[in-house]
Amino acid sequence: MTKQEFLNMCLDSYGTSPDYPFEDDLETAVLRHGDNRKWYAIVMRVSRRKFGLDSDEVIDVANLKLPIEMFGSFSASDGVYPAYHMNKLHWISVLLPDAPEDVVQFLVNVSFEATKNKRKGKTNE
């Protein structure tokens, strides 16, 4: 999957367009919820070497948030690694050229759900 395909998927699925919050970096895209402005994805250009791979190729990587209980469910064979440049207890990195499209779609949906506003339960009066 390319960066543009990923961004199109997010637009189609969640109605969100990327913003580019870093003045000195016009390539790193952040996807946020419209209501709470929380990030559910960030797409960056990163060298494969940062993930322990024997290559200097720079690729598009999406960092996504996962609930702790889901860690360990995915691996490098799915194109999923501990997060680059973010908290590895809460975030993963998905190498977009390597990950199957269905895995990317599933993980971005989990991240979207994990970062949206939680509905407050009704109280009995």
C-alpha positions as CSV (number, residue, x, y, z in Angstrom):
1,M,0.0,0.0,0.0
2,T,1.2,3.5,-0.8
3,K,0.9,6.5,1.4
4,Q,-1.7,8.0,-0.9
5,E,-3.7,4.7,-0.8
6,F,-3.6,4.8,3.0
7,L,-4.7,8.4,3.1
8,N,-7.5,7.7,0.7
9,M,-8.6,4.7,2.8
10,C,-8.8,7.0,5.9
11,L,-10.7,9.6,4.0
12,D,-13.2,7.0,2.7
13,S,-13.6,5.2,6.0
14,Y,-13.5,8.0,8.5
15,G,-13.9,11.3,6.6
16,T,-10.5,12.5,7.7
17,S,-7.8,14.3,5.7
18,P,-4.2,14.6,6.9
19,D,-2.7,17.6,8.3
20,Y,1.0,18.4,8.4
21,P,1.8,19.9,11.8
22,F,5.6,20.0,11.6
23,E,6.9,23.2,10.0
24,D,10.2,21.7,8.9
25,D,8.6,18.4,7.6
26,L,6.0,18.6,4.9
27,E,5.9,14.8,4.3
28,T,4.8,13.6,7.8
29,A,1.0,13.4,7.8
30,V,-1.1,13.2,10.9
31,L,-4.7,11.9,10.9
32,R,-6.9,13.1,13.7
33,H,-10.5,12.8,15.0
34,G,-12.5,15.8,14.1
35,D,-14.0,16.2,17.6
36,N,-11.2,15.6,20.0
37,R,-8.2,16.2,17.7
38,K,-6.5,13.1,19.0
39,W,-4.1,11.4,16.5
40,Y,-5.2,7.9,15.3
41,A,-2.4,7.7,12.8
42,I,0.8,9.4,11.7
43,V,2.5,8.5,8.4
44,M,6.3,9.1,8.1
45,R,9.1,8.3,5.8
46,V,11.5,5.9,7.7
47,S,14.5,3.8,6.7
48,R,14.0,0.1,6.8
49,R,17.2,-0.1,8.9
50,K,15.3,1.5,11.8
51,F,13.3,-1.7,12.1
52,G,16.4,-3.9,12.1
53,L,16.2,-4.7,8.4
54,D,19.3,-4.8,6.2
55,S,18.3,-2.0,3.9
56,D,18.6,1.8,3.7
57,E,15.4,2.0,1.6
58,V,13.2,4.8,2.9
59,I,9.5,3.7,3.0
60,D,6.2,5.0,4.3
61,V,5.3,3.8,7.7
62,A,2.0,4.4,9.6
63,N,2.1,4.5,13.4
64,L,-1.1,3.4,14.9
65,K,-2.4,3.0,18.5
66,L,-3.4,-0.4,19.8
67,P,-4.9,-1.6,23.1
68,I,-2.3,-3.3,25.2
69,E,-4.1,-6.6,25.0
70,M,-3.5,-6.7,21.3
71,F,0.2,-6.4,21.4
72,G,1.9,-9.6,20.3
73,S,-1.0,-10.5,17.9
74,F,0.9,-9.2,14.9
75,S,4.5,-9.6,13.8
76,A,7.0,-8.6,11.1
77,S,5.4,-11.2,8.8
78,D,2.4,-8.9,8.9
79,G,4.6,-5.8,8.3
80,V,4.0,-4.7,12.0
81,Y,6.8,-3.7,14.3
82,P,7.2,-1.9,17.7
83,A,6.6,1.8,17.1
84,Y,9.3,3.9,15.6
85,H,9.7,7.2,17.5
86,M,6.7,6.7,19.7
87,N,5.7,4.9,22.9
88,K,6.2,1.3,22.2
89,L,3.6,0.3,24.9
90,H,0.8,1.9,23.0
91,W,1.8,2.3,19.4
92,I,2.9,0.1,16.5
93,S,4.5,0.8,13.2
94,V,3.0,-0.6,10.1
95,L,5.3,-0.8,7.1
96,L,2.8,0.2,4.4
97,P,4.6,-1.5,1.4
98,D,4.9,-4.8,3.4
99,A,1.6,-5.1,5.2
100,P,-1.4,-6.8,3.6
101,E,-4.2,-4.4,2.9
102,D,-6.7,-6.2,5.2
103,V,-4.2,-6.0,8.1
104,V,-3.7,-2.3,7.5
105,Q,-7.5,-1.7,7.4
106,F,-8.1,-3.7,10.6
107,L,-5.3,-2.0,12.5
108,V,-6.2,1.5,11.5
109,N,-9.8,0.8,12.5
110,V,-8.6,-0.4,15.9
111,S,-6.5,2.7,16.3
112,F,-9.4,4.9,15.3
113,E,-11.7,3.3,17.9
114,A,-9.0,3.4,20.6
115,T,-8.5,7.1,20.2
116,K,-12.1,8.4,19.8
117,N,-14.0,10.1,22.6
118,K,-15.4,7.5,25.0
119,R,-19.2,7.8,25.6
120,K,-20.0,8.4,29.2
121,G,-22.4,5.8,30.6
122,K,-25.8,6.9,31.8
123,T,-26.2,7.2,35.6
124,N,-29.2,5.9,37.4
125,E,-31.0,8.6,39.1
